[in-house]
Amino acid sequence: MLMKGKKGLIVGIANNKSIAYGIAKACAREGATLAFTFLNDALKKRVEPIAQEFNSNFIYELDINKEEHLANLAFNLKKDLQNIDFIVHAVAFAPKEALENSFLETSKEAFDIAMQTSVYSLLSLTKILLPLLNENGSILTLSYLGGVRYVPHYNVMGVAKAALESSVRYLARDLGQRKIRINAISAGPIKTLAASGIGDFRMILKYNETNAPLKRNITIDEVGNSALYLLSDLASGVTGEIHYVDAGFNIMGMSDIEIDENGCTKICGSN
């Protein structure tokens, strides 16, 4: 079992549709001991059954923007687990209006909230838990193609993901001296609670399915298996990478279309 004897923290799981759930499932399957966080009482009711499903009694409250919550998390993890081998950072947020309006209309408040919660939280979580991370430990965060290309309705979250990916590269240099690795997975669109706040999300799903080389969307289990690789010793020589799990969509330079002799277009492979 790839993760036998390893202990890890999953931050940001919302329900059993979350990408973080797919990652937790893969790690638990391979023998990892898991700890979980929840944002508030409403989410605690969702996270507790997930922890029980993976035979975990380790569940902690965490508003990642509150220093006292971070300090309490570090204290309780040390008390309960002594040390850990990996961290999964699956946290992102932007106010709804910042996703509905154009990027040009983004308020300073919305911009600050998105950057604080979606980007700086990776740094603050890493700093507070670094003393607990074993040598050869691994950190993983989640990104999206909207960080490097324009995606409709993604707006300030695209800018935040760009900053997150850059943070991974800079942290890889700093953490490498401590023999700790950090990487990101850029997953294709998946129907999750977080994705429900993005306008025209069904269109984005269909467009990805139509134009991806594999002609389909991906699942949380597929992301989980890729995460398992990056968190395990199999990826001991990999750090600072943004790993795409999107059925190949990120390689496409144009829509997958055909033009007939009359100049009409259609999606390749369609009838």
VENDA-V446019 format. One record per backbone hydrogen bond with DSSP energy under -0.5 kcal/mol. NH is the residue of the N-H (numbers start at 1). CO is the residue of the C=O. E is the energy in kcal/mol with one decimal. If there is no record, write none. Layout:
BEGIN
NH | CO | E
NH | CO | E
END
This chain:
BEGIN
3 | 30 | -1.9
4 | 1 | -1.2
5 | 31 | -0.8
6 | 3 | -2.3
8 | 33 | -2.6
9 | 86 | -2.1
10 | 35 | -2.8
11 | 9 | -0.6
11 | 88 | -2.7
12 | 10 | -0.5
18 | 15 | -1.6
22 | 18 | -1.5
23 | 19 | -1.9
24 | 20 | -2.6
25 | 21 | -2.8
26 | 22 | -1.8
27 | 23 | -2.4
28 | 24 | -2.8
29 | 25 | -2.1
30 | 26 | -1.1
31 | 28 | -2.0
32 | 27 | -2.4
33 | 6 | -2.7
35 | 8 | -2.2
36 | 58 | -2.4
37 | 10 | -1.3
38 | 60 | -2.1
44 | 40 | -2.1
45 | 41 | -1.4
46 | 43 | -0.8
47 | 43 | -2.4
48 | 44 | -2.6
49 | 45 | -0.5
50 | 46 | -0.8
51 | 47 | -2.6
52 | 48 | -2.3
53 | 49 | -2.2
54 | 50 | -1.5
55 | 52 | -1.9
56 | 51 | -2.9
59 | 57 | -0.9
60 | 36 | -2.4
62 | 38 | -3.0
64 | 62 | -0.8
66 | 63 | -2.6
67 | 65 | -0.6
70 | 66 | -1.9
71 | 67 | -2.4
72 | 68 | -2.2
73 | 69 | -2.4
74 | 70 | -2.2
75 | 71 | -2.2
76 | 72 | -2.7
77 | 73 | -2.6
78 | 74 | -2.1
79 | 75 | -2.0
80 | 76 | -2.6
81 | 77 | -3.2
82 | 77 | -0.9
82 | 78 | -0.9
83 | 81 | -2.9
84 | 132 | -2.5
85 | 7 | -4.1
86 | 7 | -1.3
87 | 138 | -1.9
88 | 9 | -2.7
89 | 87 | -0.6
89 | 140 | -3.4
90 | 11 | -2.5
90 | 88 | -0.8
98 | 95 | -1.3
99 | 95 | -0.5
99 | 96 | -1.5
100 | 96 | -1.4
101 | 97 | -2.1
105 | 102 | -1.1
106 | 103 | -1.9
111 | 107 | -2.5
112 | 108 | -2.7
113 | 109 | -2.3
114 | 110 | -2.4
115 | 111 | -2.4
116 | 112 | -2.7
117 | 113 | -2.6
118 | 114 | -2.3
119 | 115 | -1.6
120 | 115 | -2.5
121 | 116 | -1.1
122 | 119 | -1.5
123 | 119 | -0.9
124 | 120 | -2.8
125 | 121 | -2.4
126 | 122 | -2.1
127 | 123 | -2.6
128 | 124 | -2.0
129 | 125 | -1.7
130 | 126 | -1.3
132 | 129 | -1.7
133 | 129 | -0.8
133 | 130 | -1.1
134 | 84 | -2.7
136 | 179 | -2.2
137 | 134 | -1.5
138 | 85 | -2.1
139 | 181 | -2.0
140 | 87 | -2.4
141 | 183 | -1.8
142 | 89 | -0.8
143 | 185 | -3.2
147 | 144 | -2.3
148 | 145 | -2.1
149 | 145 | -1.8
154 | 151 | -2.0
155 | 151 | -0.6
156 | 98 | -0.8
157 | 154 | -2.1
158 | 154 | -0.5
158 | 155 | -1.3
159 | 155 | -1.2
160 | 156 | -2.3
161 | 157 | -2.5
162 | 158 | -1.9
163 | 159 | -1.9
164 | 160 | -2.3
165 | 161 | -2.5
166 | 162 | -1.9
167 | 163 | -2.3
168 | 164 | -1.9
169 | 165 | -1.4
170 | 166 | -2.1
171 | 167 | -2.9
172 | 168 | -2.1
173 | 169 | -1.3
174 | 170 | -1.7
175 | 171 | -3.4
176 | 172 | -1.7
177 | 173 | -0.7
177 | 174 | -0.5
178 | 175 | -1.7
179 | 176 | -1.6
180 | 175 | -2.0
181 | 137 | -2.4
183 | 139 | -2.1
184 | 241 | -2.7
185 | 141 | -2.1
186 | 184 | -0.5
186 | 243 | -2.4
187 | 143 | -1.2
187 | 185 | -0.9
188 | 245 | -2.4
192 | 190 | -1.4
196 | 192 | -1.0
196 | 193 | -0.6
197 | 194 | -1.3
198 | 195 | -1.9
199 | 197 | -0.5
201 | 198 | -0.9
204 | 200 | -1.7
205 | 201 | -2.4
206 | 202 | -2.3
207 | 203 | -2.8
208 | 204 | -2.3
209 | 205 | -2.4
210 | 206 | -2.5
211 | 207 | -2.1
212 | 208 | -2.2
214 | 247 | -1.8
215 | 212 | -2.1
223 | 219 | -1.8
224 | 220 | -2.4
225 | 221 | -2.2
226 | 222 | -1.8
227 | 223 | -2.7
228 | 224 | -2.3
229 | 225 | -1.6
230 | 226 | -2.0
231 | 227 | -2.5
232 | 228 | -1.6
235 | 229 | -0.7
235 | 232 | -1.4
236 | 233 | -1.6
238 | 235 | -2.2
239 | 237 | -0.5
240 | 182 | -3.5
243 | 184 | -3.1
243 | 241 | -0.6
244 | 242 | -0.6
245 | 186 | -2.2
249 | 246 | -1.7
251 | 248 | -1.8
252 | 249 | -1.7
257 | 255 | -1.5
258 | 266 | -2.9
260 | 264 | -2.4
263 | 260 | -2.0
266 | 258 | -1.6
268 | 256 | -2.0
270 | 267 | -2.2
END
